[in-house]
């Protein structure tokens, strides 16, 4: 099995020579929390010509390190806290546009140079254009070898809007996307096809029409109707694509169940964080969030549980084994990367265990059990020493209790899971309850809150239903016309 696509190297992806064309294209819009790699690949599968990532802020990107992920065959831009801010792969390299939020020309150029060899184009979100905006565009056009575009909203007067887009055109950008609403308008306000048409007729560069999902676009043929109504070169679709990415398919919309399963497969294949996967699936389900499947999704607290809710449990297990096999093969090739905890591990009690949340009471974790036991025995509270393995960025933790160290030999995807596993080793080796279902003792009810206050990990575990609740609030907001995270689309 090849662990790397030909276009990847430890330094840069192979540069593609073809310049991105913005005429006669179907485009997936940049959408916060939605435009991650699984959704972009799904849109390409269904016929999108160009896909935009979610808007990423320049300051956040400048903190990132570019990492070639040989397990996933991706290029990752990783923040100092090890969170993947932007992930891409060769499949989309010639068709993905990186959108940034910026207010500084030099920072914008630094970000463009950081990502330009891994993307097809650079876009600046200018939803609220300022005087410095055109300077940013000019700097990017001169300083990067990728086509530069921008996305704007219309101004209060058509005259001011036309003056703005003509200044923008003079910067040398390749295209401009126009969302046909004013800054303060929400999706329920009608999109101004007339304003977009006036802009398209005034400029020689391609104009991409955006904002038609509410009034115009419910199926594939509507996209062309919207393009003709605006006289635009191309159409960018946001919410209609978020609800069902097969909107780009000439043959018509595919059943939502099929679309969601295909999305989930990409999410697992590329190790998308389960909270983001859950959020995107909630947007697709919309009014079906109270259905039996919607309730299963709402309750899911891991990628595995999401897969099981959609009948993909076997796929999850198979893909997990495959990815673990890739990691093992890479580690075998580069054993020096398999770094064990730095301290002397002689005398460390080890077991091969993992923390499976489903096996434990909702408000009780092994870490909380261990903390409670230490307090009862008047011992110092547990100390966790956690390290991350450079090659695959997995975590391992050693917990010290009463001068004895405990460690799981299995590496985990997060620091939190690794620490829970270490706590399990300690509790099991001492024959203590670890909070598994059916183990809870009455004394917990008296001291549960106190233990949570002492252990921030416990309090965070109470918040896992938040993504689902946000989904419900989101759709209430959309129905009532209130501001929401999707309001700018």
N, C-alpha and C positions, 0 to 999 in steps of 0.2 A: 504493500500500500504506500502510495506517495504521500508524504506528510506535508509537502509544500507544493503550491501551484507554481508553474513555471514563471509567473510574473512577479514572484516574491523573492526578495533577497534580504539579508540581514541589514543592508543599508537602505536601499530604495526600491520601490516597484519600478518595473520597466516603463519608461515614459511612452505614452501613446502619442502618435504624431498627428492624428486627425483632430481638427478643431471642432468643438461641439457646435452643431447648427441648431438654431432656435426657431426655425420656420417649420410650420405644419407638424407640430409636435403635440403629443398628449403628455402632460407633466403632472407628477405627484407633488403637491405643494409642501413647503416646510411646515411641519406641525409639531408643536412642543409635546414631548413624551410619546408621540406617535411615529415620527419619521425616523425611527431607528432601523438598523439593518434588516430585521425580519420583515417589516412592513415594506421597505424599499424593494427587497427581492421579490416579495409577493406581487407588488404593483408591476414590476418588470415582467413577471410571469404572465400577468393578465393583459399585457399590451401597452403599458406606459413606455414612452420613449426616453424620458428623462425623469430622474427622481431627486428630490431635494432632501437633505438631512434636516432635522430640527434645527432651529436657530441656536447657535452656540456662542457664548459671550467671549470676546477676545481675551480678557484677563484670565478666564478659566482655561482657555486653550493654551495660553502661553506658559502655564504651569505644567503642561503635560509633556510626557516623554513618549516619543514614537517607538513602539515595540512591535516586532514581527512575531505574531503568535503562531508558532509552527504546529501547535495542536489543532487549532481551528482553521488554519490557512487564512488568517486575516492580518490586517495591520491595525493595531490598537493605539489610540492616544490616551495614555494613562495618567491620571492625576496623582499628586503626591500621596493621597490616601488610598491609592491602588484601585480607585474606581475608574472604569473605562468610560471616558467622556465621548469618544467617537470611535466607532469600529466600522471598517469597510473590508471588502474582499475583491478579488480580481473580477468576479462576475459583473460587478457594477462599475468597475473602474472607469470605463469610457462613457458612463452615463449618469454618474452621481455628481450633484452640485453641492458644494459646501456653503451653507449660509451662515454668516456671522453677524452678531450684533456688536457694533463698535461706535465709538465717538472720537477716535483718534487715528489719524492716517498712518502713523508709524507702527502703532500696535496692529492695525489691520494688515499692513504689509508683512509684519513679522509672522502673523498667523497664516497668511496666504503662502508664504515661503515654507512654513512648517508642513502644510498639507498638500501643496500643489502637485506633487508627484504621485499622489494617491487618489486624486479626484479629477473630474473632467472640467469643472468650472468653479468659479468663486462668485458668491452672491452676497450683497450687503443689504440687510434689512433696513430700509429707510422709511418705515411706516409713518414716522413723524419727521419729515425732512427738515434739516437745519442748514445754516449757511456753510458749515464745515463739511457737509455731506458730499458735495461735488469735489472738494479737495481730496477726500478719502478715495473716491472713485478714480480720480486722475492719478493718484499715487499708486493705486493697485494696477491700473492699466499699464503704467510705465514699468512697474516693478515685478510683475509676475508674467509667466508665459502661458497662463490659462485664461480663457475668456472670462471677462468680468461682467456681471449683471447686477441689477438692483431691483428691489421690490418696494413699491410706494402705494400710498392711498391718495385719493384725489383731495385737493384743497377745497376750501369753501367756495371759491369762484373758479369757473372754467378758465378764465383768463390767467389767473395765477398758476393754475395747474399746467397749462400749456407753456407758460414761461419757464416753469420748473423743468419740465421734461425736455425742453430744448436745451437748457443749460446742461442737463444730465447727458444728453446725446453728444454734446461737444466734448465731453470727457473721453470719448472713444470707447465706451462700453459696447458690448455685443448685443444686448437686448435689455428691455425694461419690462418688468411685470407690474401691471396696474390692478390693484384691488379697487373695484368700482364703488367704494363707499368712503365717506369722510372718516376722519380719525375717531370721532365720538360715536359713530353709528355702529350698530350691532347687526348680527346676521338677519334679524327679522326686518330690518330696514331694506327697502328695495335697492338692488344693485343698479348703478347708473350705466347702462349699456351705451347711452349717448355720449357720456364723458370718455369712456374707453375708445369709442369709435373716433371721436374728435382727436384724441391723442394718436391713435393709429394712423389717421390721415395726415397728421402734422409731422410725423417722424419718418425717417428712412430706415431706421433700424427696426428689427422685429419687436412688436408689442405683444406681450403675453397677457391674456385676459384672465382675471381671477375674481372670485366672489359669487359665482353663479349657482352654488350648490342649493341655496335656500329656495330660489324662485325658478330656476331654469333646469338644473341638471338632476334628473332622477334615473336616467338610463343612458346607454352609450350614444344613441342618436341625438340626445339632447346636447351633447358636447359640441357637435358640429353646428347645431342651431345657435348655441351661445356664441360660437366663434363668428358666425355670419352676422349675428345681431350686433357684435362689437367691432367687426371688420379687423379683428386681431389676427396675427400670424399664427398663434398657438393658444392653447387653453391650459390653464393650471387648475387642477381640481383638488379641493381640500376635504371638506366634511363628507361629501358624497363618496369619496374614496376611502375615508376613514371608516364609514359605516359599512361599505362593502367594496374592497379593492378591485373586484371584478368589474367595476364600472367601466374600466378601460377595455373590456373584452367586446369585440365586434359582435360575437354571437349572442351577447346578452348576459345579464347577471347570473352568476352561479349561485346555487343554494348556499345560504349562510353557513350551515353546518359544515359543508365542504370547505368553504373559504377559511373558517376558523381553524379547522383541523390542519389545513395546509400552513396557516400562519404559525400554529403551535409547533409544527415540525421544524420550521425555520428557527423558531425561538429556542428550541432545545438544541438543534444542531450548532447554533452559534452562541449558546450559553447566555442568552438574554436573561437579565435579572427578572425573577418571577413577578415582582411588583409591576414592572413595566409591561410584561406580557399580560398580566391580569388587567391592567388599565386599558390596554388596546382592545382586549376581548370584551370588556365592559362597553366600550364605545360601539362595537359591532352589535352587541345584544340589544342595547338601547332599551326599548319598552319591554323586552323579554327578560329583564334582570330579575323579575319575580317568578320566572318559570322554574321548574325543578332543576334544569341545567344552570340557570342563572344563580340559583341559591347554592348549588355545588361550587360554582366559580367564586361566588362571594366568600364561601367558607375556606377556599383553598389557601394554604399558607406556604406553598412551595411549588416549584415547577412540576414535581412528581404528582402532586395532588391536582394541579391543573390538568395534566395529561390524563389522569384517572377520571376526572370529571367529564372528559370528552372521549373516553374509550381508547385512549392512547397509552395506557399503562405499559403494555408490552414494548411499544416503540421507545418509551422513555428508558426502560431497562436496557434495550438493545443499544441505543445511542450512548448511554452512560458507559456501557462496557466498551464500546468502540473508542470513545474519547479517552477512557482510562488506559486502554491498550496503547493508544498513540502516545500518551504521556509516558507510559512505562518504556516503550521503545526508545523515545527520545532520551529518557533518563539513563537507559542502558548505554546509549551512545556517548553521553556526556555525564559520567558518574560524578564528576566534580561538582555538578550543579545540585546534586541531591544533598543539600546542606542539612545536617541534623542540628538540633538546638546547640547553642554555643557552649553551654556549660558542660562540665564533666557529668556524663550520664551514668556513671557507675553507681549502682545502688538505686537507680530509678525503677519504680514498679511500673511495668508496661502491660497493656492489654490492647487488643485490636477491636476497638469499639467506636461507634459513631452515635451521634445524638439524632434521633428521629422524633421530631416534635409530636407526631401523631400518637406516640406511645406514652405521652405524659399529660398530666392534668393541665388545663389551659393556663392557669396562673402560677404553676409551680414548675421550676426547672431544677436540674441537678445542681447548678451553681447555688441556687437559693437553699436547697437542702443542705449542701455542704456548709454554707455560711451559717445556717441555723444551728447545725450540729457543733460547729466551732464555738459559737457563742454560748451554747448550753454547757460545753465542756470547759469554758473559760480559756480557750486557745486564741492565739492571734488569728485574725481573719486570713483566709487563703490568699496566696500571692501567685498570680499567673504570669508566666514568662512565655510569650508567644513569638514565633519567628515565621517568616515567609520564605518559601523556596523560590529562588529567582526564575527558574526555567518555566514552571507552570503557575507560579503565584499562589500555590496552595499553602495552607497554614497548619502549624503544629504547635501545641501548647503544653507546657509543663506546669503543674500546680504544686506548690509547696505547702504542706500542712504538718505542723508539729515537727519541722525539720526533715520530713520525708517527702520525696518528690514522686509525682505520678504523671504518667503520660500515655496517651493513645498512640499506637504505632500507625494509625491511619490518618492521612492528611486530609484536611477539609477545605471547602471553598471560601470560608470566611473565618475571621478571627473569633467571632462569637461562637460558631459551631465547634471550633477547635477547643475553646475553653470549656464548653459544656462537656465535650468528650473527655477531657482531662479530669473534670469533676466526677464524671461517671466512674472512671478508673479508681479514683480515690475512694468513693463511696462503696463500690463493689468489693474492693480489696479489704475494706473494714467491715463488710457485712451490714452496711447502713442503708436505709430506704433512700431512694433517689428521685422519688416523685412520680414514678410510673403509675399509670392508671390502676386503681385498686389498692395502691400503697398508702394513700394519704392518711395521716393520723389526725385525730381530733385536735391535737395541740397546734396543728398548722393554722386552724381557723383563728386562734388567739393571736398568733405572731406573724401571720402571713404579711400583713401590711407593714409591720416593723421591718421584716426581712427585705421587703421590696424597697423600702426607703434606704436601707443600707446597701442594696445591690441595684445599681441603675439598670443592669441587664434585665432584672425582673420587671421593672416598670416599663421598659421598652417592649417587653413581650405582651403587654396589655394593649398595645397599639396596632396589632397586626390586622385588625378589621378595618382600619382607616381607609385603605385604598378602595374597598368596596363601598364604604359609606360615602367617600368622595364621589364615586361613580353615581350613586343615587342622587346626591346633592347637585351634581353637575347637570343631570337631566331635568331636575326640578328648576334649576336656574335657567336652562335653555327654554323651558316651557313658559317661564314667567317673564322672560326678557331681561333677567338680571345679568350682571357681569359674570363671566365664567372664564376658566383658562382657555376656552376655545373662542372667546369673543372676538379676537382679531382676525378670524379666518374668513 
